[in-house]
């Protein structure tokens, strides 16, 4: 049996917000947290297709979370 592990680190001016938005969608082999100005997600699994699908879903969710957090924080700054 193989074990696949990796870390995705994404620099973000809104790392806390983005990590908070992503964390509820984590699967059992994922952990997401803010680390300074970065969102850091560890992914592990035993099946390449599952890990690949998880990374693909994560990247789509990351893009959406970044847009939502940008909108919300920009809007809050203007209020």
N, CA, C and O atoms as CSV, one atom per row, in Angstrom:
chain,resi,resn,atom,element,x,y,z
A,1,UNK,N,N,0.851,-1.184,0.000
A,1,UNK,CA,C,0.000,0.000,0.000
A,1,UNK,C,C,0.891,1.240,0.000
A,1,UNK,O,O,1.872,1.310,0.741
A,2,UNK,N,N,0.541,2.214,-0.837
A,2,UNK,CA,C,1.321,3.442,-0.878
A,2,UNK,C,C,0.675,4.504,0.001
A,2,UNK,O,O,-0.520,4.460,0.293
A,3,UNK,N,N,1.480,5.433,0.401
A,3,UNK,CA,C,0.987,6.562,1.190
A,3,UNK,C,C,1.392,7.825,0.453
A,3,UNK,O,O,2.568,8.028,0.153
A,4,UNK,N,N,0.430,8.662,0.168
A,4,UNK,CA,C,0.661,9.908,-0.554
A,4,UNK,C,C,0.459,11.042,0.437
A,4,UNK,O,O,-0.563,11.104,1.121
A,5,UNK,N,N,1.441,11.945,0.513
A,5,UNK,CA,C,1.357,13.090,1.415
A,5,UNK,C,C,1.867,14.330,0.707
A,5,UNK,O,O,2.794,14.264,-0.100
A,6,UNK,N,N,1.259,15.446,1.016
A,6,UNK,CA,C,1.728,16.702,0.448
A,6,UNK,C,C,1.184,17.884,1.211
A,6,UNK,O,O,0.263,17.757,2.018
A,7,UNK,N,N,1.765,19.031,0.944
A,7,UNK,CA,C,1.339,20.269,1.577
A,7,UNK,C,C,1.147,21.319,0.496
A,7,UNK,O,O,1.985,21.477,-0.392
A,8,UNK,N,N,0.038,22.028,0.583
A,8,UNK,CA,C,-0.228,23.151,-0.306
A,8,UNK,C,C,-0.136,24.407,0.545
A,8,UNK,O,O,-0.858,24.555,1.532
A,9,UNK,N,N,0.747,25.299,0.160
A,9,UNK,CA,C,0.947,26.559,0.888
A,9,UNK,C,C,0.647,27.698,-0.075
A,9,UNK,O,O,1.279,27.814,-1.125
A,10,UNK,N,N,-0.317,28.535,0.284
A,10,UNK,CA,C,-0.752,29.623,-0.581
A,10,UNK,C,C,-0.666,30.936,0.180
A,10,UNK,O,O,-1.285,31.087,1.234
A,11,UNK,N,N,0.082,31.869,-0.335
A,11,UNK,CA,C,0.194,33.183,0.299
A,11,UNK,C,C,-1.104,33.941,0.057
A,11,UNK,O,O,-1.627,33.968,-1.057
A,12,UNK,N,N,-1.616,34.561,1.127
A,12,UNK,CA,C,-2.868,35.298,1.040
A,12,UNK,C,C,-2.867,36.450,2.036
A,12,UNK,O,O,-2.449,36.299,3.184
A,13,UNK,N,N,-3.337,37.592,1.579
A,13,UNK,CA,C,-3.474,38.743,2.487
A,13,UNK,C,C,-4.614,38.517,3.475
A,13,UNK,O,O,-4.747,39.252,4.453
A,14,UNK,N,N,-5.434,37.503,3.220
A,14,UNK,CA,C,-6.600,37.188,4.056
A,14,UNK,C,C,-6.519,35.753,4.567
A,14,UNK,O,O,-7.532,35.055,4.589
A,15,UNK,N,N,-5.355,35.308,4.970
A,15,UNK,CA,C,-5.115,33.903,5.304
A,15,UNK,C,C,-6.065,33.366,6.379
A,15,UNK,O,O,-6.571,32.252,6.241
A,16,UNK,N,N,-6.315,34.123,7.430
A,16,UNK,CA,C,-7.212,33.657,8.500
A,16,UNK,C,C,-8.619,33.399,7.963
A,16,UNK,O,O,-9.218,32.362,8.250
A,17,UNK,N,N,-9.135,34.333,7.193
A,17,UNK,CA,C,-10.476,34.209,6.631
A,17,UNK,C,C,-10.549,33.021,5.674
A,17,UNK,O,O,-11.479,32.219,5.749
A,18,UNK,N,N,-9.581,32.909,4.786
A,18,UNK,CA,C,-9.580,31.836,3.789
A,18,UNK,C,C,-9.458,30.477,4.467
A,18,UNK,O,O,-10.193,29.551,4.121
A,19,UNK,N,N,-8.554,30.340,5.416
A,19,UNK,CA,C,-8.398,29.063,6.122
A,19,UNK,C,C,-9.670,28.706,6.871
A,19,UNK,O,O,-10.078,27.545,6.888
A,20,UNK,N,N,-10.293,29.687,7.484
A,20,UNK,CA,C,-11.545,29.443,8.191
A,20,UNK,C,C,-12.662,28.999,7.266
A,20,UNK,O,O,-13.495,28.171,7.635
A,21,UNK,N,N,-12.677,29.553,6.059
A,21,UNK,CA,C,-13.704,29.168,5.089
A,21,UNK,C,C,-13.457,27.765,4.534
A,21,UNK,O,O,-14.408,27.049,4.220
A,22,UNK,N,N,-12.206,27.371,4.413
A,22,UNK,CA,C,-11.867,26.068,3.838
A,22,UNK,C,C,-11.958,24.913,4.831
A,22,UNK,O,O,-12.340,23.805,4.456
A,23,UNK,N,N,-11.617,25.158,6.070
A,23,UNK,CA,C,-11.508,24.081,7.062
A,23,UNK,C,C,-12.745,23.187,7.191
A,23,UNK,O,O,-12.585,21.975,7.334
A,24,UNK,N,N,-13.965,23.720,7.148
A,24,UNK,CA,C,-15.135,22.836,7.291
A,24,UNK,C,C,-15.271,21.796,6.173
A,24,UNK,O,O,-15.929,20.772,6.358
A,25,UNK,N,N,-14.656,22.054,5.023
A,25,UNK,CA,C,-14.736,21.115,3.899
A,25,UNK,C,C,-13.624,20.075,3.907
A,25,UNK,O,O,-13.582,19.212,3.030
A,26,UNK,N,N,-12.724,20.143,4.883
A,26,UNK,CA,C,-11.629,19.178,4.932
A,26,UNK,C,C,-12.155,17.750,5.052
A,26,UNK,O,O,-13.076,17.471,5.820
A,27,UNK,N,N,-11.554,16.862,4.283
A,27,UNK,CA,C,-11.843,15.437,4.421
A,27,UNK,C,C,-10.982,14.877,5.547
A,27,UNK,O,O,-10.194,15.610,6.144
A,28,UNK,N,N,-11.119,13.601,5.840
A,28,UNK,CA,C,-10.398,13.013,6.975
A,28,UNK,C,C,-8.884,13.092,6.822
A,28,UNK,O,O,-8.175,13.100,7.828
A,29,UNK,N,N,-8.370,13.151,5.611
A,29,UNK,CA,C,-6.924,13.219,5.408
A,29,UNK,C,C,-6.410,14.616,5.143
A,29,UNK,O,O,-5.357,14.784,4.527
A,30,UNK,N,N,-7.138,15.622,5.601
A,30,UNK,CA,C,-6.750,17.012,5.333
A,30,UNK,C,C,-6.778,17.843,6.611
A,30,UNK,O,O,-7.613,17.633,7.491
A,31,UNK,N,N,-5.846,18.790,6.692
A,31,UNK,CA,C,-5.843,19.783,7.762
A,31,UNK,C,C,-5.508,21.129,7.135
A,31,UNK,O,O,-4.559,21.241,6.359
A,32,UNK,N,N,-6.287,22.145,7.475
A,32,UNK,CA,C,-6.056,23.493,6.940
A,32,UNK,C,C,-5.931,24.476,8.086
A,32,UNK,O,O,-6.707,24.435,9.041
A,33,UNK,N,N,-4.942,25.369,7.984
A,33,UNK,CA,C,-4.750,26.397,9.004
A,33,UNK,C,C,-4.064,27.605,8.372
A,33,UNK,O,O,-3.419,27.497,7.329
A,34,UNK,N,N,-4.217,28.744,9.018
A,34,UNK,CA,C,-3.482,29.940,8.618
A,34,UNK,C,C,-2.145,29.920,9.353
A,34,UNK,O,O,-2.068,29.565,10.529
A,35,UNK,N,N,-1.104,30.306,8.637
A,35,UNK,CA,C,0.234,30.415,9.227
A,35,UNK,C,C,0.828,31.737,8.734
A,35,UNK,O,O,1.441,31.801,7.668
A,36,UNK,N,N,0.635,32.769,9.520
A,36,UNK,CA,C,1.089,34.095,9.092
A,36,UNK,C,C,0.285,34.559,7.897
A,36,UNK,O,O,-0.937,34.683,7.966
A,37,UNK,N,N,0.985,34.817,6.795
A,37,UNK,CA,C,0.309,35.298,5.590
A,37,UNK,C,C,0.030,34.166,4.599
A,37,UNK,O,O,-0.098,34.407,3.399
A,38,UNK,N,N,-0.062,32.937,5.099
A,38,UNK,CA,C,-0.289,31.800,4.208
A,38,UNK,C,C,-1.396,30.891,4.729
A,38,UNK,O,O,-1.632,30.785,5.932
A,39,UNK,N,N,-2.060,30.245,3.791
A,39,UNK,CA,C,-3.006,29.170,4.094
A,39,UNK,C,C,-2.238,27.885,3.822
A,39,UNK,O,O,-1.729,27.684,2.719
A,40,UNK,N,N,-2.153,27.016,4.823
A,40,UNK,CA,C,-1.382,25.788,4.691
A,40,UNK,C,C,-2.317,24.604,4.874
A,40,UNK,O,O,-3.003,24.490,5.889
A,41,UNK,N,N,-2.336,23.722,3.879
A,41,UNK,CA,C,-3.185,22.540,3.931
A,41,UNK,C,C,-2.342,21.302,3.685
A,41,UNK,O,O,-1.647,21.193,2.675
A,42,UNK,N,N,-2.414,20.381,4.618
A,42,UNK,CA,C,-1.766,19.083,4.459
A,42,UNK,C,C,-2.791,18.085,3.950
A,42,UNK,O,O,-3.922,18.041,4.434
A,43,UNK,N,N,-2.393,17.287,2.976
A,43,UNK,CA,C,-3.279,16.285,2.393
A,43,UNK,C,C,-2.543,14.954,2.380
A,43,UNK,O,O,-1.373,14.880,2.002
A,44,UNK,N,N,-3.242,13.905,2.798
A,44,UNK,CA,C,-2.645,12.572,2.754
A,44,UNK,C,C,-3.716,11.551,2.400
A,44,UNK,O,O,-4.901,11.744,2.673
A,45,UNK,N,N,-3.280,10.486,1.800
A,45,UNK,CA,C,-4.209,9.435,1.423
A,45,UNK,C,C,-3.456,8.226,0.895
A,45,UNK,O,O,-2.226,8.211,0.846
A,46,UNK,N,N,-4.212,7.221,0.504
A,46,UNK,CA,C,-3.595,5.979,0.037
A,46,UNK,C,C,-3.914,5.669,-1.418
A,46,UNK,O,O,-3.348,4.741,-1.996
A,47,UNK,N,N,-4.822,6.446,-2.016
A,47,UNK,CA,C,-5.227,6.209,-3.399
A,47,UNK,C,C,-4.990,7.474,-4.214
A,47,UNK,O,O,-5.533,8.533,-3.898
A,48,UNK,N,N,-4.182,7.363,-5.255
A,48,UNK,CA,C,-3.798,8.519,-6.052
A,48,UNK,C,C,-5.014,9.249,-6.620
A,48,UNK,O,O,-5.056,10.479,-6.591
A,49,UNK,N,N,-5.984,8.532,-7.124
A,49,UNK,CA,C,-7.168,9.194,-7.685
A,49,UNK,C,C,-7.920,10.000,-6.634
A,49,UNK,O,O,-8.385,11.105,-6.916
A,50,UNK,N,N,-8.043,9.466,-5.441
A,50,UNK,CA,C,-8.741,10.183,-4.371
A,50,UNK,C,C,-7.988,11.442,-3.964
A,50,UNK,O,O,-8.587,12.500,-3.775
A,51,UNK,N,N,-6.678,11.322,-3.831
A,51,UNK,CA,C,-5.873,12.484,-3.450
A,51,UNK,C,C,-5.927,13.534,-4.553
A,51,UNK,O,O,-6.058,14.724,-4.269
A,52,UNK,N,N,-5.827,13.106,-5.799
A,52,UNK,CA,C,-5.898,14.037,-6.930
A,52,UNK,C,C,-7.246,14.754,-6.954
A,52,UNK,O,O,-7.296,15.967,-7.156
A,53,UNK,N,N,-8.329,14.022,-6.752
A,53,UNK,CA,C,-9.666,14.628,-6.721
A,53,UNK,C,C,-9.789,15.598,-5.557
A,53,UNK,O,O,-10.394,16.660,-5.701
A,54,UNK,N,N,-9.225,15.249,-4.407
A,54,UNK,CA,C,-9.268,16.135,-3.238
A,54,UNK,C,C,-8.513,17.427,-3.499
A,54,UNK,O,O,-8.977,18.506,-3.130
A,55,UNK,N,N,-7.352,17.322,-4.132
A,55,UNK,CA,C,-6.567,18.521,-4.456
A,55,UNK,C,C,-7.323,19.387,-5.450
A,55,UNK,O,O,-7.358,20.609,-5.307
A,56,UNK,N,N,-7.926,18.769,-6.451
A,56,UNK,CA,C,-8.699,19.515,-7.439
A,56,UNK,C,C,-9.856,20.269,-6.777
A,56,UNK,O,O,-10.054,21.456,-7.036
A,57,UNK,N,N,-10.606,19.591,-5.937
A,57,UNK,CA,C,-11.711,20.238,-5.210
A,57,UNK,C,C,-11.197,21.351,-4.302
A,57,UNK,O,O,-11.781,22.432,-4.237
A,58,UNK,N,N,-10.106,21.076,-3.606
A,58,UNK,CA,C,-9.527,22.058,-2.696
A,58,UNK,C,C,-9.140,23.337,-3.440
A,58,UNK,O,O,-9.421,24.440,-2.971
A,59,UNK,N,N,-8.498,23.189,-4.595
A,59,UNK,CA,C,-8.058,24.367,-5.348
A,59,UNK,C,C,-9.241,25.206,-5.825
A,59,UNK,O,O,-9.163,26.435,-5.844
A,60,UNK,N,N,-10.320,24.558,-6.206
A,60,UNK,CA,C,-11.522,25.300,-6.600
A,60,UNK,C,C,-12.097,26.031,-5.385
A,60,UNK,O,O,-12.457,27.205,-5.479
A,61,UNK,N,N,-12.184,25.342,-4.251
A,61,UNK,CA,C,-12.691,25.961,-3.022
A,61,UNK,C,C,-11.782,27.101,-2.563
A,61,UNK,O,O,-12.260,28.118,-2.061
A,62,UNK,N,N,-10.483,26.931,-2.736
A,62,UNK,CA,C,-9.527,27.972,-2.369
A,62,UNK,C,C,-9.775,29.249,-3.167
A,62,UNK,O,O,-9.781,30.345,-2.609
A,63,UNK,N,N,-9.978,29.103,-4.463
A,63,UNK,CA,C,-10.235,30.271,-5.305
A,63,UNK,C,C,-11.517,30.985,-4.881
A,63,UNK,O,O,-11.561,32.213,-4.820
A,64,UNK,N,N,-12.542,30.218,-4.593
A,64,UNK,CA,C,-13.816,30.808,-4.171
A,64,UNK,C,C,-13.670,31.479,-2.804
A,64,UNK,O,O,-14.161,32.590,-2.606
A,65,UNK,N,N,-13.004,30.817,-1.868
A,65,UNK,CA,C,-12.811,31.384,-0.528
A,65,UNK,C,C,-12.021,32.689,-0.599
A,65,UNK,O,O,-12.327,33.644,0.115
A,66,UNK,N,N,-11.019,32.726,-1.448
A,66,UNK,CA,C,-10.221,33.950,-1.601
A,66,UNK,C,C,-11.096,35.093,-2.125
A,66,UNK,O,O,-10.999,36.222,-1.643
A,67,UNK,N,N,-11.938,34.806,-3.098
A,67,UNK,CA,C,-12.825,35.841,-3.648
A,67,UNK,C,C,-13.833,36.322,-2.601
A,67,UNK,O,O,-14.047,37.524,-2.451
A,68,UNK,N,N,-14.447,35.388,-1.883
A,68,UNK,CA,C,-15.445,35.756,-0.874
A,68,UNK,C,C,-14.803,36.568,0.243
A,68,UNK,O,O,-15.340,37.597,0.655
A,69,UNK,N,N,-13.656,36.109,0.731
A,69,UNK,CA,C,-12.984,36.835,1.814
A,69,UNK,C,C,-12.554,38.224,1.351
A,69,UNK,O,O,-12.650,39.181,2.119
A,70,UNK,N,N,-12.084,38.351,0.116
A,70,UNK,CA,C,-11.707,39.658,-0.414
A,70,UNK,C,C,-12.917,40.587,-0.445
A,70,UNK,O,O,-12.841,41.741,-0.022
A,71,UNK,N,N,-14.018,40.073,-0.945
A,71,UNK,CA,C,-15.245,40.870,-1.033
A,71,UNK,C,C,-15.703,41.310,0.359
A,71,UNK,O,O,-15.971,42.490,0.588
A,72,UNK,N,N,-15.789,40.351,1.284
A,72,UNK,CA,C,-16.299,40.660,2.620
A,72,UNK,C,C,-15.398,41.629,3.375
A,72,UNK,O,O,-15.881,42.565,4.012
A,73,UNK,N,N,-14.091,41.403,3.303
A,73,UNK,CA,C,-13.180,42.276,4.041
A,73,UNK,C,C,-13.084,43.649,3.396
A,73,UNK,O,O,-12.955,44.652,4.098
A,74,UNK,N,N,-13.145,43.711,2.070
A,74,UNK,CA,C,-13.146,45.012,1.398
A,74,UNK,C,C,-14.423,45.786,1.735
A,74,UNK,O,O,-14.385,46.990,1.990
A,75,UNK,N,N,-15.545,45.081,1.731
A,75,UNK,CA,C,-16.822,45.719,2.043
A,75,UNK,C,C,-16.833,46.208,3.496
A,75,UNK,O,O,-17.326,47.300,3.779
A,76,UNK,N,N,-16.292,45.408,4.411
A,76,UNK,CA,C,-16.230,45.808,5.828
A,76,UNK,C,C,-15.337,47.019,6.015
A,76,UNK,O,O,-15.595,47.856,6.880
A,77,UNK,N,N,-14.291,47.119,5.211
A,77,UNK,CA,C,-13.381,48.256,5.295
A,77,UNK,C,C,-14.002,49.549,4.816
A,77,UNK,O,O,-13.571,50.633,5.208
A,78,UNK,N,N,-15.009,49.441,3.972
A,78,UNK,CA,C,-15.674,50.634,3.433
A,78,UNK,C,C,-16.829,51.092,4.314
A,78,UNK,O,O,-17.308,52.218,4.183
A,79,UNK,N,N,-17.273,50.221,5.208
A,79,UNK,CA,C,-18.459,50.553,6.036
A,79,UNK,C,C,-18.126,51.590,7.080
A,79,UNK,O,O,-18.995,51.985,7.857
